[in-house]
Amino acid sequence: MILRKLQFKSNKGVFSFKEILIVVLVAVAFFLIIIYDDSSIRPNIQLKTCIANMKKLHDVTKLLIMEEPDITDITVQTLLDKNILKKIPVCPSFKIDGRYEIIDEVGQPVDVICIHGKDKIPGHGSFLSLKAKYIDKVE
């Protein structure tokens, strides 16, 4: 008796309450899947992107040193000027002024550091330390 009152009529027939409820629940589930933003996933993706940017700069700098052993004071701008890079990579966690600095000291391994802001606030850290923590574990 109650279900008869809850039936909705359409041109082709009658939809029961159960059918409407299932359609609404499926729609809500899709809505939640699309809208849901897991805050623990985004920083992890940004860190991985930052590490990938630093790895690219690290590898390209090492190649440049092999090709031009007498070169000193390598910066990201140097790589851009020599057409090794098409654009300067930016840290995704700090898009306004997230940048990278290349450390190339004689007798030391080449390293790349992530820096946030104009005041040189340390970002994600150095490539060599992150490599030891994340990349070397996988390999």
DODO-19923 format. One record per residue (C-alpha): x, y, z; chain; residue in one letter; residue number from 1. Coordinates in nm, 2 decimals, always signed. Layout:
N
        u        v        w   chaine   residu   num
        X        Y        Z        A        a   NUM
...
//
This chain:
139
        u        v        w   chaine   residu   num
    +0.00    +0.00    +0.00        A        m     1
    +0.28    +0.24    +0.09        A        i     2
    +0.48    +0.15    -0.21        A        l     3
    +0.18    +0.23    -0.43        A        r     4
    +0.18    +0.58    -0.30        A        k     5
    +0.56    +0.62    -0.36        A        l     6
    +0.55    +0.52    -0.72        A        q     7
    +0.62    +0.80    -0.97        A        f     8
    +0.45    +0.79    -1.31        A        k     9
    +0.63    +0.86    -1.64        A        s    10
    +0.53    +0.83    -2.00        A        n    11
    +0.67    +0.48    -2.03        A        k    12
    +0.56    +0.33    -1.71        A        g    13
    +0.60    +0.35    -1.33        A        v    14
    +0.92    +0.38    -1.14        A        f    15
    +0.92    +0.22    -0.80        A        s    16
    +1.08    +0.38    -0.49        A        f    17
    +1.36    +0.12    -0.50        A        k    18
    +1.46    +0.21    -0.85        A        e    19
    +1.47    +0.58    -0.78        A        i    20
    +1.66    +0.51    -0.46        A        l    21
    +1.92    +0.31    -0.65        A        i    22
    +1.96    +0.58    -0.92        A        v    23
    +2.01    +0.85    -0.65        A        v    24
    +2.26    +0.64    -0.46        A        l    25
    +2.46    +0.57    -0.78        A        v    26
    +2.46    +0.94    -0.87        A        a    27
    +2.57    +1.03    -0.52        A        v    28
    +2.85    +0.77    -0.54        A        a    29
    +2.98    +0.92    -0.87        A        f    30
    +2.95    +1.27    -0.73        A        f    31
    +3.16    +1.17    -0.43        A        l    32
    +3.42    +1.00    -0.64        A        i    33
    +3.46    +1.30    -0.87        A        i    34
    +3.46    +1.56    -0.59        A        i    35
    +3.66    +1.37    -0.33        A        y    36
    +4.00    +1.52    -0.29        A        d    37
    +4.24    +1.32    -0.07        A        d    38
    +4.47    +1.57    +0.09        A        s    39
    +4.73    +1.29    +0.15        A        s    40
    +4.77    +1.22    -0.22        A        i    41
    +4.84    +1.57    -0.35        A        r    42
    +5.16    +1.64    -0.14        A        p    43
    +5.30    +1.30    -0.23        A        n    44
    +5.25    +1.38    -0.61        A        i    45
    +5.41    +1.72    -0.56        A        q    46
    +5.71    +1.57    -0.39        A        l    47
    +5.75    +1.31    -0.66        A        k    48
    +5.73    +1.58    -0.93        A        t    49
    +5.98    +1.79    -0.74        A        c    50
    +6.22    +1.49    -0.72        A        i    51
    +6.18    +1.43    -1.09        A        a    52
    +6.26    +1.79    -1.17        A        n    53
    +6.57    +1.78    -0.95        A        m    54
    +6.68    +1.45    -1.11        A        k    55
    +6.65    +1.60    -1.45        A        k    56
    +6.86    +1.90    -1.35        A        l    57
    +7.11    +1.67    -1.17        A        h    58
    +7.15    +1.45    -1.47        A        d    59
    +7.17    +1.73    -1.73        A        v    60
    +7.43    +1.91    -1.51        A        t    61
    +7.65    +1.60    -1.49        A        k    62
    +7.63    +1.56    -1.87        A        l    63
    +7.73    +1.93    -1.92        A        l    64
    +8.03    +1.88    -1.69        A        i    65
    +8.13    +1.58    -1.90        A        m    66
    +8.10    +1.77    -2.22        A        e    67
    +8.27    +2.09    -2.09        A        e    68
    +8.50    +1.99    -1.80        A        p    69
    +8.63    +2.35    -1.76        A        d    70
    +8.28    +2.50    -1.69        A        i    71
    +8.22    +2.66    -1.35        A        t    72
    +7.93    +2.82    -1.18        A        d    73
    +7.65    +2.62    -1.34        A        i    74
    +7.31    +2.75    -1.27        A        t    75
    +6.96    +2.67    -1.40        A        v    76
    +6.99    +2.98    -1.61        A        q    77
    +7.32    +2.84    -1.76        A        t    78
    +7.13    +2.53    -1.87        A        l    79
    +6.86    +2.75    -2.02        A        l    80
    +7.11    +2.97    -2.21        A        d    81
    +7.29    +2.67    -2.36        A        k    82
    +6.95    +2.54    -2.48        A        n    83
    +6.97    +2.23    -2.27        A        i    84
    +6.64    +2.32    -2.10        A        l    85
    +6.35    +2.47    -2.28        A        k    86
    +6.20    +2.63    -1.97        A        k    87
    +6.30    +2.66    -1.60        A        i    88
    +6.14    +2.40    -1.39        A        p    89
    +5.93    +2.51    -1.09        A        v    90
    +5.86    +2.32    -0.77        A        c    91
    +5.49    +2.23    -0.78        A        p    92
    +5.45    +2.28    -0.41        A        s    93
    +5.54    +2.65    -0.43        A        f    94
    +5.45    +2.76    -0.78        A        k    95
    +5.49    +3.13    -0.71        A        i    96
    +5.86    +3.12    -0.64        A        d    97
    +5.96    +2.75    -0.60        A        g    98
    +6.29    +2.71    -0.77        A        r    99
    +6.60    +2.50    -0.78        A        y   100
    +6.97    +2.58    -0.73        A        e   101
    +7.26    +2.37    -0.86        A        i   102
    +7.55    +2.31    -0.62        A        i   103
    +7.86    +2.23    -0.82        A        d   104
    +8.17    +2.25    -0.59        A        e   105
    +8.50    +2.11    -0.69        A        v   106
    +8.56    +1.77    -0.54        A        g   107
    +8.20    +1.73    -0.43        A        q   108
    +7.92    +1.55    -0.61        A        p   109
    +7.67    +1.76    -0.81        A        v   110
    +7.36    +1.83    -0.61        A        d   111
    +7.03    +2.02    -0.67        A        v   112
    +6.84    +2.19    -0.39        A        i   113
    +6.47    +2.28    -0.39        A        c   114
    +6.41    +2.64    -0.26        A        i   115
    +6.07    +2.80    -0.17        A        h   116
    +6.04    +3.18    -0.18        A        g   117
    +6.28    +3.47    -0.23        A        k   118
    +6.42    +3.43    +0.12        A        d   119
    +6.56    +3.09    +0.03        A        k   120
    +6.34    +2.89    +0.25        A        i   121
    +6.44    +2.52    +0.22        A        p   122
    +6.18    +2.33    +0.02        A        g   123
    +6.19    +1.96    -0.02        A        h   124
    +6.56    +1.93    +0.04        A        g   125
    +6.85    +1.82    -0.18        A        s   126
    +6.83    +1.57    -0.46        A        f   127
    +7.11    +1.35    -0.32        A        l   128
    +6.93    +1.31    +0.02        A        s   129
    +6.59    +1.25    -0.14        A        l   130
    +6.75    +1.00    -0.39        A        k   131
    +6.89    +0.80    -0.10        A        a   132
    +6.55    +0.81    +0.08        A        k   133
    +6.31    +0.74    -0.21        A        y   134
    +6.48    +0.64    -0.53        A        i   135
    +6.75    +0.41    -0.41        A        d   136
    +6.50    +0.20    -0.21        A        k   137
    +6.31    +0.12    -0.53        A        v   138
    +6.61    +0.03    -0.74        A        e   139
//
